[in-house]
Structures are given as C-alpha cells and as structure tokens.
Amino acid sequence: MKATWKIERFEDCIEKVTYTPKIQRKDFLNVGKYPVVSQEEDFINGYWNREADLFRAKTPVVVFGDHTKILKYVDFAFVLGADGVKILQPQAFLLPKFFFYQLHTASLDSLGYARHYRLLKELKIAYPPLPEQQRIVALLDEAFDGIATAKANAEKNRQNARALFESHLQAVFSQRGEGWVDSSLGDVLAVLRNGLNCKQDKTGKGSKISRIESIWNAKFDLSRVSYAELPEYQKVKFRLQKGDVLFSHINSAVHVGKTALFDIDEEVIHGVNLLLMRTAPNMLSAYLDLYLKFIFACGYWRGVCKQSVNQASVNQQDITRVPIHFPGLKVQSAIVEQTNSFASETQRLEGIYRQKIAALDELKKSLLHQAFSGEMTFAEAKAASHDRYGEAYEGLAG
C-alpha cells in the first residue's frame, strides 16, 4: 500500500444517521411517488406515497443489508424498507462511491439470516487523498459500465439459447400426427409416488438421497444429493430405477413442475418432495420428461399449483389429470433422439455464455482487488486483468 494511503477503523469512517420510519415488506406499493430501498437483491423494492417518511441524505449513502450482505449505492431520496437496512453515511474524507467500492472487497462470512453488521465493524478502511479516490472511482465506473453491458449481452444470448430449445419443444408437441393418442398422465404412469423422508447425515455418510436441488439445469445432478444411513428394506423400496422421471411438486412457485430424467447407473434413494414418475409400457420415460419440460415452459403449473406463505405445491390428483398426447413408441423414440440432439447444441451455447458471465464477474473482482490493494497502479491492474480475461474484456465493447 502506498505511503499516501491512510487506514481507519470502519466505525470512524461513518457518521451517525437518524433513521426515518421503515416500511414493512407487506405494505410496499407496486406504484407510488417515492422508491423503497430495502435489503433485497433488486435495487428498488417497492414504492411509498408519504413524503414525511423520505430519507434525505446530504451526500450519497451506502445501504447495507444486515441479513443479506447486499450493498447498494443510493444518491437520491428514498424510503427505508423493512428490517435489516443499515445506512452507511461516509465521513467527508471518503467519497461515497469509493467507500461503496471498497466495501465490495470485504470478504464477510455468511451467518445465515443472522445480522452481519458486526462483521463490518471489524473492518479497516484504507484510503488515499480525495483526488486519488476520484481517479479510482472514475476508472472503476468506466470499467464496470462496460462489464455490465457485456454481462447483459451475454445473459440475453444465454436466454435466447434457452428460448430456441423451448420453441423447438413447442413445435414438437403442438403437432398431431396419424396415430397420436390424447390421454392424461394418470393413464401413462405405472407409478406415481413421493419419496422417503429421512434424517440427513451431516458427515456425508450412507446412501445418496435425491432432493429438490438434484434437479439442476433440467438434468439430474449427482453432486447435489444428500446422504443418510438407511436400513436395507428402505434402500430396496425407495431405490431409483434408471428411466424414472423426478418431478418437483413442492417448491417456490417458479420452480414447481421442474423435472429430471434419472438416467445414470448409480444407487440413489428417492427422497421427499420429489415425485417419482415411472411410465407404463406405452410411454417412453424420456418422452414424458420432454413433454413435462414443454408444459413447464408454457407456465402450465402456475395455474394449477396451490400457493402458501413460503412455497407452492401441486398434488398428485391434479397431476394425473394433466392432458398429454403422444404417438407410438417408434415415433416417440425419434422425437427424443432429435430433441436431445437439439438440446445438446443449445446447452453448449448456454454454457459458453455462462462462462463469459463468470469471467466478467472475475474480472470485476480482480479490478476491485487491484484498485484497493495498492500492489500496483490501477493502470497496471487493468492491463493485468486484460491479459487474464482477454476474451471477456474484449466483450466490454458489446
């Protein structure tokens, strides 16, 4: 760190703040005069109409989510949202944006939903004179604007790849060929049942147990299982068979209806909150999995599932009533082969764009680290990042 930089305790870097009333999440308005800023991920979390509740700062402030660790730079009057909002007003020797960027370099342990402000109070804040702070902020602003644009483009391309696959499913399942049968899921399933509810072994010993998180990127992810010590009769009764379709029937509303085909040669036990679907002789399990992915993409389950406070669910009776149309086994097999080939290509494209997004995130972290470590000049840090993440950095131009 350069000799011109100083170091202060975190609490000596912020001013005392008089808080205005905090508005509970349930009371947020969808439309209103004044924005509500809370500790949630979205920058603006709702609206409010009472002017007396506005927080007006003399300079921009940093909003810290005491539970979520989310940081927001706010340079306008706003209303405080709910519990967990901490307002950090930096002292005059710190530019608010410089302070905001430096807080992003802090590695705070996760305390779950406990409060994290006490971890902030343990920090030391290093800072140069104000002109140097201004220079660093200007360079970071420029770089981060480019990174944000590149990430937005990569995410749009990733979503386009996903949309291509969903369009393909739409084309496949909207057709009606000769010999196609209209039926319901209840008539093409030999088995429909919930899994074993068992106590997880925190040490990772015992049998592998499927769980909701095992459905990942529309496939069964063996790395996302839990473990439990089970008696032999339960292993036999609840063991998954290759070709079983797993269906997420209890989850958040946007995830109810996700499926994965269990197509691996591995001993895994069918866990709770995932329905097992085992097809009758007239239905290929891979065809069923694709059909369920199709109706999920169409938003079918949002109109069927029952919503509670924390989760949504769909019951087995409603599932058995779901309409399905299908051809003979030979045509089913051809559809599966063609669609899987198309899926492989779109997944390859999605993977490319996910890697670009990850590289851009790493680039941002690298620039922040180098800017505040004092190990080299910021120009050198920028050049080093360009060398390491050349492809991602070129993407900053759009």
C-alpha positions in Angstrom: 0.0 0.0 0.0 1.3 3.4 -0.9 2.6 5.8 1.8 -0.1 8.4 0.9 -2.9 6.0 1.9 -4.3 6.1 5.5 -6.2 3.4 7.5 -9.1 4.0 9.8 -11.5 1.8 11.8 -14.8 1.2 10.0 -16.8 2.9 12.7 -14.6 6.0 12.4 -15.4 6.2 8.7 -19.1 6.7 9.0 -21.4 9.4 10.5 -24.3 8.8 12.8 -27.6 8.7 10.9 -31.1 9.4 12.1 -33.4 6.8 10.5 -36.8 7.6 9.1 -39.6 5.0 9.6 -39.0 1.6 8.0 -41.8 0.2 5.9 -42.8 -3.4 6.2 -42.5 -5.6 3.1 -46.2 -6.4 3.1 -47.0 -2.7 2.9 -44.9 -1.9 -0.2 -46.9 -0.4 -3.1 -46.4 -1.5 -6.7 -46.8 2.1 -7.9 -46.2 5.3 -5.9 -44.3 8.6 -5.7 -41.2 7.5 -3.8 -38.9 4.5 -4.2 -38.4 2.0 -1.3 -34.9 0.6 -0.9 -34.6 -2.5 1.3 -32.0 -5.3 1.7 -33.5 -7.4 -1.1 -31.5 -8.1 -4.3 -33.4 -5.8 -6.6 -32.3 -2.2 -6.4 -35.8 -0.7 -6.0 -38.1 -2.9 -4.0 -41.4 -1.1 -4.0 -43.0 2.4 -3.6 -44.5 4.7 -1.0 -46.5 7.9 -1.1 -45.9 9.5 2.3 -43.3 12.3 1.8 -42.6 12.5 5.6 -41.1 9.1 5.5 -38.4 10.0 3.0 -34.8 9.7 4.0 -32.8 12.6 2.6 -29.0 12.4 2.8 -26.7 15.4 2.3 -24.5 13.1 0.2 -24.9 9.7 -1.4 -25.1 6.8 1.1 -24.4 3.1 1.1 -27.3 0.8 2.0 -26.2 -2.5 3.6 -28.5 -5.5 4.0 -27.8 -6.7 7.6 -29.2 -10.1 6.8 -28.4 -10.4 3.1 -25.0 -8.6 2.9 -26.3 -6.8 -0.2 -24.7 -3.4 -0.9 -26.4 -0.5 -2.7 -25.1 2.9 -3.7 -28.0 5.4 -3.3 -27.8 9.0 -4.5 -31.4 10.0 -4.2 -34.1 10.4 -1.5 -35.8 7.1 -0.7 -37.9 5.3 1.8 -36.4 2.6 4.0 -37.7 -0.9 3.6 -38.5 -3.2 6.5 -36.0 -4.8 8.9 -32.3 -5.2 8.2 -31.5 -1.9 6.4 -28.3 -0.2 7.5 -27.5 3.3 6.2 -23.8 4.0 5.9 -23.0 7.7 5.5 -19.3 8.1 5.0 -17.2 10.8 6.6 -16.1 13.8 4.5 -12.6 12.3 3.9 -14.2 9.4 1.9 -16.0 9.7 -1.4 -19.3 7.7 -1.0 -18.7 5.8 -4.3 -15.0 5.0 -3.2 -16.4 3.7 0.1 -19.0 1.7 -1.7 -16.5 0.0 -4.0 -14.1 -0.7 -1.2 -16.8 -2.5 0.9 -17.3 -4.8 -2.1 -13.7 -6.1 -1.5 -14.6 -7.2 2.1 -15.0 -11.0 2.5 -17.7 -11.3 5.1 -18.6 -14.8 6.4 -22.1 -15.9 5.9 -24.1 -16.0 9.2 -27.3 -17.2 7.6 -30.2 -14.9 8.4 -28.3 -13.5 11.4 -27.1 -9.9 11.3 -23.8 -9.2 9.6 -23.2 -5.6 10.6 -20.9 -6.7 13.4 -18.6 -8.1 10.8 -18.5 -4.7 9.0 -17.4 -3.1 12.3 -14.3 -5.3 12.3 -13.1 -3.9 9.0 -10.3 -1.4 8.5 -10.8 1.1 5.6 -7.8 2.2 3.6 -8.0 5.3 1.5 -5.8 7.8 -0.4 -6.3 11.6 -0.7 -9.6 12.7 -2.3 -8.1 13.4 -5.8 -6.8 9.8 -6.0 -10.1 8.5 -4.7 -11.8 10.4 -7.6 -9.4 8.9 -10.1 -10.0 5.3 -8.9 -13.8 5.8 -8.9 -13.8 7.2 -12.4 -11.7 4.3 -13.7 -13.9 1.7 -11.9 -17.1 3.4 -13.1 -15.9 3.2 -16.7 -14.8 -0.4 -16.4 -17.9 -1.5 -14.6 -20.2 0.1 -17.1 -18.5 -1.9 -19.8 -18.7 -5.1 -17.7 -22.4 -4.5 -17.0 -23.1 -4.1 -20.7 -21.1 -7.2 -21.6 -22.9 -9.2 -18.9 -26.3 -8.0 -20.2 -25.4 -9.1 -23.7 -24.2 -12.5 -22.6 -27.2 -13.1 -20.4 -29.5 -12.1 -23.3 -27.7 -14.6 -25.6 -28.0 -17.3 -22.9 -31.7 -16.7 -22.6 -32.0 -16.7 -26.4 -30.4 -20.2 -26.5 -32.9 -21.4 -23.9 -35.7 -19.9 -25.9 -34.6 -21.7 -29.0 -35.0 -25.0 -27.2 -38.4 -24.1 -25.8 -39.5 -23.1 -29.4 -38.4 -26.5 -30.5 -40.5 -28.2 -27.8 -43.4 -26.1 -28.8 -43.1 -27.2 -32.5 -42.8 -30.8 -31.5 -45.7 -31.1 -29.1 -48.2 -28.8 -30.9 -48.3 -31.3 -33.8 -50.9 -34.0 -34.2 -49.8 -36.8 -36.5 -51.5 -40.0 -37.5 -51.8 -42.5 -34.6 -51.3 -39.9 -31.9 -53.3 -40.5 -28.8 -55.0 -38.0 -26.4 -54.8 -39.1 -22.9 -53.9 -38.0 -19.3 -50.8 -38.5 -17.2 -52.7 -40.9 -14.9 -53.1 -43.3 -17.8 -49.5 -43.3 -18.9 -47.9 -43.7 -15.4 -47.4 -47.1 -13.8 -46.1 -45.5 -10.6 -46.6 -42.0 -9.1 -45.3 -41.6 -5.5 -43.5 -39.4 -3.1 -40.1 -40.3 -1.7 -38.6 -41.2 1.6 -38.5 -38.6 4.4 -35.3 -39.3 6.4 -32.8 -37.5 8.6 -29.8 -36.3 6.7 -26.3 -37.4 7.7 -24.3 -34.2 8.0 -21.0 -36.1 7.6 -21.9 -37.3 4.1 -22.1 -40.9 5.0 -24.6 -43.5 4.0 -26.9 -43.7 0.9 -27.2 -41.0 -1.6 -30.7 -39.3 -1.4 -32.3 -37.3 -4.2 -33.6 -33.9 -3.2 -35.1 -30.8 -4.9 -31.7 -29.4 -5.6 -30.8 -32.6 -7.5 -32.7 -31.2 -10.5 -30.2 -28.8 -11.9 -30.1 -27.4 -15.4 -33.0 -29.7 -16.4 -31.0 -32.8 -15.5 -30.3 -35.0 -12.5 -27.1 -33.8 -10.8 -25.5 -36.5 -8.7 -23.3 -33.9 -6.9 -26.5 -32.3 -5.4 -27.7 -35.2 -3.3 -27.9 -35.6 0.5 -26.9 -38.6 2.5 -28.5 -40.8 5.1 -27.9 -44.1 6.9 -30.8 -46.4 6.0 -31.9 -49.9 6.8 -31.8 -52.3 3.9 -35.5 -52.5 3.3 -35.8 -48.8 2.7 -32.9 -48.9 0.2 -34.8 -51.6 -1.7 -38.2 -49.9 -1.5 -37.1 -46.4 -2.5 -34.2 -47.1 -4.8 -34.5 -45.1 -8.1 -34.5 -47.1 -11.3 -32.8 -45.9 -14.5 -35.5 -44.2 -16.5 -37.5 -42.8 -13.6 -38.7 -39.2 -14.0 -38.3 -36.9 -10.9 -40.9 -34.1 -10.6 -40.5 -31.1 -8.2 -44.0 -30.8 -6.8 -43.2 -28.8 -3.6 -41.0 -25.7 -4.3 -41.2 -22.0 -4.9 -44.0 -21.2 -7.5 -41.5 -20.6 -10.3 -39.8 -24.0 -9.8 -42.8 -26.3 -9.2 -43.0 -28.6 -12.2 -39.3 -28.9 -13.0 -38.3 -32.4 -14.0 -35.2 -34.5 -14.5 -34.7 -37.9 -16.0 -32.8 -40.3 -13.8 -30.6 -41.9 -16.4 -27.4 -42.9 -14.6 -26.2 -46.3 -13.3 -25.9 -45.3 -9.6 -27.6 -46.3 -6.4 -29.7 -43.3 -5.3 -32.7 -43.3 -3.0 -35.8 -41.4 -3.9 -36.1 -38.5 -1.4 -39.0 -36.5 -0.2 -40.6 -33.5 -2.1 -39.8 -35.1 -5.5 -42.5 -37.2 -7.0 -41.3 -40.3 -8.9 -43.0 -41.0 -12.2 -42.5 -44.5 -13.7 -44.1 -44.9 -17.1 -46.5 -47.5 -18.4 -45.4 -49.7 -21.4 -46.9 -47.3 -24.0 -44.8 -44.3 -22.9 -41.0 -43.7 -23.0 -39.8 -42.0 -19.9 -37.6 -39.7 -21.9 -40.6 -38.6 -24.0 -42.6 -37.9 -20.8 -39.7 -35.9 -19.4 -39.6 -33.7 -22.6 -43.4 -33.3 -22.5 -43.3 -32.1 -18.9 -40.5 -29.7 -19.7 -42.7 -28.4 -22.5 -45.7 -27.7 -20.3 -43.4 -26.2 -17.6 -42.0 -23.7 -20.1 -45.6 -22.8 -21.1 -46.4 -21.9 -17.5 -48.9 -24.7 -17.0 -48.2 -25.4 -13.3 -48.6 -21.8 -12.3 -52.3 -22.1 -12.9 -52.6 -25.4 -11.1 -50.3 -25.2 -8.0 -51.5 -24.1 -4.6 -49.6 -21.2 -3.0 -48.9 -20.9 0.7 -46.8 -18.3 2.5 -43.4 -19.9 1.7 -43.9 -22.4 -1.0 -46.2 -23.7 -3.7 -47.3 -27.3 -4.4 -49.2 -29.4 -6.8 -51.0 -32.6 -5.6 -50.9 -36.0 -7.2 -54.6 -35.9 -8.2 -54.1 -32.8 -10.2 -51.0 -34.3 -11.8 -52.9 -37.4 -13.0 -55.4 -35.2 -14.8 -52.8 -33.3 -16.9 -53.6 -33.9 -20.6 -50.9 -35.5 -22.8 -50.8 -36.5 -26.4 -48.3 -38.9 -27.8 -47.5 -41.1 -30.8 -46.4 -44.7 -30.9 -43.1 -45.8 -29.3 -41.1 -45.7 -32.5 -42.1 -42.1 -33.2 -41.6 -41.2 -29.5 -38.0 -42.5 -29.8 -37.3 -40.5 -32.9 -38.7 -37.3 -31.2 -36.5 -38.0 -28.2 -33.4 -38.5 -30.3 -33.9 -35.4 -32.4 -34.8 -33.2 -29.4 -31.8 -34.4 -27.3 -29.5 -33.5 -30.2 -31.0 -30.0 -30.4 -30.8 -29.7 -26.6 -27.1 -30.6 -26.6 -26.4 -27.7 -29.0 -28.5 -25.1 -27.1 -26.9 -26.3 -23.8 -23.5 -25.9 -25.3 -24.4 -22.3 -26.2 -25.8 -21.6 -22.8 -22.6 -23.0 -21.3 -20.5 -20.6 -23.3 -22.4 -17.6 -22.2 -22.4 -18.8 -18.6 -18.6 -19.0 -18.8 -18.5 -15.5 -20.2 -20.6 -14.1 -17.4 -18.5 -15.9 -14.8 -15.3 -14.5 -16.4 -16.8 -11.0 -16.3 -17.6 -11.4 -12.6 -14.0 -12.5 -12.0 -12.7 -9.5 -14.0 -14.7 -7.2 -11.8 -13.3 -8.8 -8.6 -9.8 -8.6 -10.0 -10.2 -4.9 -10.8 -11.6 -4.1 -7.3 -8.8 -6.1 -5.6 -6.0 -4.4 -7.5 -7.5 -1.0 -7.1 -7.6 -1.2 -3.3 -4.6 -3.4 -2.6 -2.0 -0.8 -3.5 0.1 -3.6 -5.0 0.3 -1.9 -8.4 -1.1 1.2 -10.1 -4.6 0.9 -11.4 -3.5 1.1 -15.0 -1.3 -1.9 -14.4 -4.2 -3.7 -12.7 -6.4 -3.1 -15.7 -3.7 -4.4 -18.0 -3.2 -7.5 -15.9 -6.9 -8.2 -15.9 -7.0 -7.8 -19.7 -4.2 -10.4 -20.0 -6.0 -12.8 -17.8 -9.5 -12.4 -19.1 -8.8 -11.2 -22.6 -11.9 -12.7 -24.2 -14.2 -11.3 -21.5 -12.6 -7.9 -21.6 -12.9 -7.7 -25.3 -16.6 -8.2 -24.7 -16.8 -4.9 -22.9 -17.3 -3.2 -26.2 -20.6 -5.1 -26.5 
